[in-house]
């Protein structure tokens, strides 16, 4: 069993002993902590909640709702929904905050409480620490019976989300409809199973093959949209007859694309392609991704005359950097698209609409579109250290060893070598250094990663 408390929320496996898993006691405690934080921040006593389709979702949702009502908070429950839909609903409903009940790409035994501020954005590091402290101290003051919160449901906001996407100037519904795209959707039996087809139909797509689109929460495969988990949709596309494969994770904030021949477009390249379209239409602009994302976004941004900036890993960090640099688009290399003209949150639905607009405008197939972008490969590795080794000191020594290279230390140590780079990040929960290396081939990326691993071993053995 596992329970992980962090600034982004409370995540854990269902069942077990309180404090060791996400048990009902833990759900109530941290829902009460967040509700108390909202009440302390503002006079607003309304919170929006929504959930993905995982098996424990209904139980966790009822626990959260009742706890918030017990604090005197009015709950607006979107029910089965998506993370970006809840993010948009919070300011639209003029709520004081929001809770998304999803463990994102984690397997079905996991669930989580993801916490949003009144803007519908993930709470800051500082605010997250306040919520955790409230939970640990159990400093809650529940309301008397005459002041309990109300509970209402709203299953219409997904349509409002889609309507807002259709109204975006860069979403070209006419061009999409004219291309007569034939699309396969893999939604891993969660809420993308109805959200993505609803969007596609609104965009004029008439042929939609649904794969694992029943929102039962019994995930048909590992829900992280990585190539090794997408063999079924790949086989369907490889047989021919379809133009686009669309894959989303359980809460619909990560978008992976599959080419018409069954090969992977590349999760890293979802953001690159959509950014290319946005920058082209806008006549340039700034972009942001995290330090572990592909350099291809920087290349595309500079091609259009814009400036690229890197943020620390984590959606809240990317959003903050986007605001600082007035970026027109940004996100993360895991398929997370953040388009500020709609809202500051990773949103697969707007990503789909912008990507199809781009593909329609080019007149190309997906494989030919992918071939227009710089080709980079990321090698992901880790080195396990013994508990007595000071991982911070190892990173300091690596920084000194490569002091002549461009180095970024806002999140671990990122070292650049012309168009290659390596990013070292320590784990916050175990003695591990994660090593991401990018180059123009898998072999050279692996070679760079192994060279860095060798350097780390030398430092440890000194």
C-alpha positions in Angstrom: 0.0 0.0 0.0 1.1 3.6 -0.6 0.1 7.1 0.4 2.0 10.0 -1.1 1.3 13.5 0.2 2.7 16.3 -1.9 1.9 19.8 -3.0 0.0 18.5 -6.0 -2.4 16.5 -3.9 -2.9 13.3 -1.9 -2.3 10.1 -3.9 -2.5 6.5 -2.8 -3.6 3.0 -3.3 -7.1 2.1 -2.1 -7.4 0.0 1.0 -5.1 -1.0 3.8 -4.3 0.7 7.1 -5.1 4.4 7.6 -1.9 6.4 6.8 -0.5 3.7 4.6 -3.0 3.8 1.8 -5.8 6.1 0.6 -8.4 4.8 3.1 -11.7 6.6 3.8 -10.1 8.1 6.9 -7.3 9.6 4.8 -9.8 10.9 2.2 -11.9 12.6 4.8 -8.9 14.1 6.6 -7.3 15.7 3.6 -10.7 16.8 2.1 -11.3 18.6 5.4 -7.9 20.1 5.3 -8.4 21.5 1.8 -11.9 22.7 2.6 -10.5 24.5 5.7 -7.8 26.1 3.6 -10.4 27.4 1.1 -12.4 28.9 3.9 -9.3 30.5 5.4 -8.4 32.0 2.0 -11.7 33.5 1.1 -15.3 34.1 2.0 -16.2 31.8 -0.9 -17.7 28.5 0.4 -18.2 26.7 -2.9 -16.0 24.0 -4.2 -16.3 22.2 -7.6 -15.5 18.5 -7.7 -15.3 16.0 -10.6 -13.8 12.5 -11.1 -12.5 10.1 -13.7 -14.1 6.7 -14.0 -11.8 4.6 -11.9 -13.4 1.9 -9.7 -13.0 3.8 -6.4 -14.2 7.1 -7.8 -17.8 7.0 -6.6 -16.8 6.0 -3.1 -14.1 8.7 -2.8 -16.4 11.3 -4.3 -19.2 10.7 -1.8 -16.6 10.9 1.1 -15.2 14.2 -0.2 -18.7 15.7 -0.8 -20.0 14.8 2.6 -16.8 16.1 4.3 -17.0 19.4 2.5 -20.7 19.8 3.4 -19.8 19.1 7.0 -17.5 22.2 6.9 -20.4 24.3 5.6 -19.1 24.2 2.0 -21.5 24.1 -1.0 -20.4 21.3 -3.4 -21.0 21.4 -7.2 -20.4 17.9 -8.4 -19.6 17.5 -12.1 -19.6 13.7 -11.7 -17.8 11.8 -14.4 -15.6 14.5 -16.0 -12.1 15.4 -17.0 -9.4 17.3 -15.2 -9.4 20.2 -17.7 -13.2 20.4 -17.4 -13.1 20.8 -13.7 -10.3 23.4 -14.0 -12.5 25.5 -16.3 -15.6 25.0 -14.1 -14.0 26.4 -11.0 -13.8 30.1 -12.2 -16.9 29.7 -14.3 -18.9 28.7 -11.2 -17.1 31.4 -9.2 -16.0 28.8 -6.7 -13.3 29.1 -4.1 -11.5 26.0 -5.3 -11.8 22.6 -6.9 -10.9 18.9 -6.3 -10.3 16.5 -9.1 -10.6 12.9 -8.0 -8.1 11.1 -10.2 -4.7 9.4 -10.0 -4.1 10.4 -13.7 -2.0 7.7 -15.4 -1.7 5.4 -12.3 -3.2 1.9 -12.4 -6.8 1.3 -11.2 -5.9 0.6 -7.6 -4.8 4.2 -7.2 -6.8 7.3 -6.6 -6.0 10.9 -5.6 -7.3 14.3 -4.6 -5.8 16.9 -6.9 -6.3 20.4 -5.5 -7.2 23.6 -7.4 -7.3 27.3 -6.3 -10.1 29.7 -7.2 -8.5 30.3 -10.7 -8.9 26.6 -11.5 -5.1 26.1 -11.4 -3.1 23.7 -9.2 -2.3 25.2 -5.8 1.2 26.6 -5.2 4.0 24.9 -3.3 3.4 27.2 -0.4 -0.4 26.6 -0.3 0.2 22.9 -0.7 2.3 22.9 2.4 -0.4 24.7 4.3 -3.0 22.1 3.3 -0.8 19.2 4.4 -0.1 20.9 7.7 -3.8 21.4 8.3 -4.3 17.7 7.5 -1.6 16.5 9.8 -2.8 18.8 12.7 -6.5 17.9 12.1 -7.3 21.5 12.9 -10.9 21.4 11.5 -14.0 23.2 12.7 -17.1 21.6 11.3 -20.3 23.4 10.9 -23.4 23.1 13.1 -26.4 21.2 11.6 -28.2 24.4 10.5 -25.2 25.6 8.5 -24.2 22.4 6.5 -23.3 22.9 2.9 -25.5 22.2 0.0 -24.8 19.5 -2.7 -25.8 20.0 -6.3 -24.8 18.1 -9.5 -24.0 19.5 -13.0 -23.5 17.1 -15.8 -23.6 19.8 -18.5 -20.3 21.5 -18.1 -18.4 19.2 -20.4 -20.6 20.6 -23.2 -19.7 24.1 -22.1 -16.0 23.1 -22.2 -16.3 21.8 -25.7 -18.3 24.9 -26.8 -15.5 27.1 -25.6 -13.0 25.1 -27.6 -15.1 25.4 -30.8 -15.2 29.2 -30.3 -11.4 29.5 -30.3 -10.2 31.4 -33.4 -7.5 28.8 -34.2 -9.9 25.8 -34.1 -10.9 25.3 -37.8 -14.0 23.2 -37.7 -14.6 23.7 -41.4 -11.2 22.4 -42.4 -11.5 19.4 -40.1 -14.9 18.5 -41.5 -13.7 18.9 -45.1 -10.8 16.4 -44.5 -13.2 13.7 -43.5 -10.9 12.3 -40.9 -11.4 8.7 -39.9 -10.3 8.5 -36.2 -9.7 5.7 -33.7 -10.0 6.6 -30.0 -8.5 4.7 -27.1 -9.7 6.1 -23.8 -8.7 3.3 -21.5 -12.3 2.8 -20.2 -12.4 6.2 -18.5 -14.1 9.6 -19.1 -12.3 10.3 -22.3 -14.5 7.5 -23.7 -17.4 10.0 -24.0 -15.5 13.3 -23.8 -13.3 12.7 -26.9 -16.0 11.4 -29.2 -18.3 14.3 -28.1 -15.6 16.7 -29.1 -14.9 14.9 -32.4 -18.5 14.9 -33.4 -18.8 18.6 -32.6 -15.7 19.2 -34.9 -17.5 17.4 -37.8 -15.7 14.0 -37.6 -18.1 11.4 -38.7 -16.1 8.1 -38.5 -15.0 7.4 -35.0 -13.8 3.9 -34.0 -14.1 3.6 -30.2 -11.6 1.4 -28.4 -12.0 1.0 -24.6 -14.4 3.9 -24.5 -16.9 2.5 -21.9 -16.2 4.5 -18.7 -16.2 1.4 -16.4 -12.9 2.3 -14.7 -11.6 -1.2 -15.3 -8.7 -0.1 -17.4 -8.1 -2.4 -20.4 -4.3 -1.8 -20.3 -1.8 0.2 -18.3 -3.3 3.7 -18.5 -0.1 5.6 -19.1 -0.1 6.4 -22.8 3.3 5.0 -23.7 4.0 3.0 -26.9 4.3 -0.3 -25.0 0.7 0.1 -23.7 -0.8 1.1 -27.1 -0.4 -2.1 -29.1 -4.2 -2.6 -29.6 -4.9 0.8 -31.2 -1.6 0.5 -33.2 -2.8 -2.8 -34.7 -6.1 -1.3 -35.8 -4.4 1.6 -37.5 -1.7 -0.6 -39.1 -4.5 -2.4 -41.0 -5.4 0.8 -42.8 -8.6 2.7 -43.3 -8.0 5.3 -40.6 -6.2 8.7 -40.5 -5.6 9.4 -36.9 -5.2 7.6 -33.6 -6.0 9.5 -30.4 -5.1 8.2 -26.9 -5.8 9.9 -23.6 -5.1 9.0 -20.0 -7.9 8.4 -17.5 -8.4 12.1 -16.6 -7.8 13.4 -20.2 -4.9 15.8 -19.5 -2.3 13.8 -21.5 -2.6 13.3 -25.3 -0.8 10.7 -27.3 -1.2 10.4 -31.1 -0.8 7.3 -33.3 0.0 7.6 -37.1 -2.2 6.3 -39.9 0.2 3.3 -40.3 0.1 2.3 -36.6 3.5 3.9 -35.7 3.7 6.4 -32.8 3.7 10.1 -33.5 5.6 10.5 -30.3 4.2 11.8 -27.0 6.9 14.4 -26.9 5.8 15.7 -30.3 2.2 16.3 -29.4 3.2 19.7 -27.9 5.7 20.3 -30.7 3.1 19.9 -33.5 0.4 21.9 -31.7 2.9 24.7 -30.9 4.0 24.8 -34.5 0.4 25.4 -35.6 -0.2 28.1 -32.9 3.0 29.9 -33.6 2.4 29.8 -37.3 -1.1 31.2 -37.0 0.0 33.9 -34.4 3.0 35.0 -36.4 5.3 33.8 -33.6 5.3 33.9 -29.8 6.9 32.4 -26.7 6.7 28.9 -25.5 7.5 26.9 -22.3 8.0 23.3 -21.4 9.7 21.6 -18.5 13.4 20.8 -18.4 12.9 17.1 -19.3 11.0 17.8 -22.5 12.4 17.6 -26.0 14.5 20.3 -27.6 12.3 20.2 -30.7 9.9 22.7 -29.1 12.8 25.2 -28.8 13.8 24.6 -32.4 10.2 25.1 -33.7 9.8 28.2 -31.5 12.9 29.8 -32.7 12.0 29.0 -36.3 8.9 31.2 -35.9 10.9 34.0 -34.3 9.8 33.3 -30.7 11.6 32.6 -27.5 11.6 29.3 -25.6 11.9 29.0 -21.8 12.3 25.9 -19.6 10.5 25.4 -16.3 11.0 23.0 -13.4 9.1 19.8 -13.8 5.5 20.0 -12.6 2.4 21.7 -14.2 2.3 24.5 -11.6 5.9 25.4 -12.5 5.2 25.4 -16.2 2.2 27.6 -15.8 4.1 30.1 -13.6 6.9 30.3 -16.3 4.3 30.7 -19.0 2.8 33.7 -17.2 6.2 35.2 -16.6 7.2 35.0 -20.2 3.7 35.7 -21.7 3.9 32.3 -23.6 1.2 31.7 -26.1 1.4 27.9 -25.6 3.3 25.5 -23.4 3.1 22.2 -21.6 5.0 19.1 -20.9 6.6 16.4 -23.0 4.2 13.8 -21.7 1.5 15.0 -24.1 0.3 17.8 -21.9 -0.9 20.9 -23.8 -1.5 24.2 -22.0 -3.2 26.8 -24.2 -3.8 30.0 -22.1 -6.4 31.4 -24.5 -8.7 28.7 -23.1 -7.2 28.1 -19.6 -4.0 27.4 -17.7 -4.1 23.7 -17.5 -3.1 20.6 -19.4 -6.0 19.8 -21.7 -6.2 16.9 -24.2 -9.5 18.2 -25.7 -8.1 21.5 -26.8 -5.0 19.7 -27.9 -7.0 17.4 -30.2 -8.9 20.4 -31.7 -5.7 22.3 -32.4 -3.9 19.3 -33.8 -6.7 18.3 -36.2 -6.9 21.9 -37.3 -3.1 21.8 -38.0 -3.3 18.4 -39.8 -6.2 19.6 -41.9 -4.5 22.8 -42.9 -1.3 21.0 -44.0 -3.1 18.4 -46.1 -0.5 15.9 -45.0 -0.8 12.5 -43.4 0.4 12.2 -39.8 3.6 10.4 -40.8 4.5 13.1 -43.3 3.7 15.9 -40.7 5.9 14.1 -38.1 8.7 14.0 -40.6 8.7 17.8 -40.8 10.0 18.2 -37.3 13.5 17.8 -35.9 14.1 14.2 -34.8 15.2 13.7 -31.2 15.2 10.7 -28.9 15.1 10.8 -25.1 16.7 8.0 -23.1 15.2 7.7 -19.6 17.3 6.0 -16.9 17.9 6.0 -13.2 20.7 5.1 -10.8 19.9 3.8 -7.3 22.1 5.0 -4.5 22.5 3.7 -1.0 20.7 5.8 1.7 23.9 7.1 3.2 25.0 8.8 -0.1 24.2 12.5 -0.2 22.4 12.9 -3.6 22.5 16.7 -3.4 26.3 16.6 -3.1 26.5 14.2 -6.1 24.6 16.7 -8.2 26.9 19.5 -7.0 29.9 17.5 -8.1 28.3 16.8 -11.5 27.7 20.6 -11.9 31.4 21.3 -11.1 32.5 18.5 -13.5 30.7 20.1 -16.4 31.1 23.7 -15.4 32.2 24.7 -18.9 28.9 23.6 -20.4 25.6 25.6 -20.2 23.9 24.4 -17.0 20.4 25.0 -15.6 19.9 24.2 -11.8 16.3 25.3 -11.3 15.3 21.6 -11.0 18.2 19.3 -10.4 21.0 19.8 -12.9 20.5 20.0 -16.7 23.7 20.1 -18.8 23.6 21.1 -22.5 26.0 19.9 -25.2 25.1 21.8 -28.4 21.8 20.1 -29.3 22.2 17.3 -26.9 21.3 17.5 -23.2 21.1 15.5 -20.0 18.9 16.2 -17.0 19.6 14.8 -13.5 16.8 14.9 -10.9 16.8 13.3 -7.5 13.7 11.5 -6.2 12.0 13.1 -3.2 10.9 9.8 -1.8 13.9 7.4 -2.4 17.7 7.5 -2.9 17.5 7.7 -6.7 18.8 10.0 -9.4 16.7 10.0 -12.5 18.7 10.6 -15.7 17.1 11.9 -18.9 19.3 12.3 -22.0 18.3 13.5 -25.5 20.2 13.3 -28.8 19.4 12.7 -32.5 19.3 8.9 -32.2 18.4 6.4 -29.5 22.0 5.0 -29.6 23.6 8.4 -28.9 21.1 9.3 -26.2 21.8 6.0 -24.5 25.5 6.6 -24.8 25.2 10.0 -23.3 23.1 8.7 -20.4 25.6 5.9 -19.8 28.5 8.4 -19.8 26.7 10.4 -17.1 26.0 7.3 -15.1 29.7 6.5 -15.2 30.5 10.0 -14.0 28.2 9.6 -11.1 29.7 6.2 -10.1 33.2 7.8 -10.2 32.0 10.6 -7.9 30.5 8.1 -5.4 33.6 6.0 -5.3 36.0 8.9 -4.8 
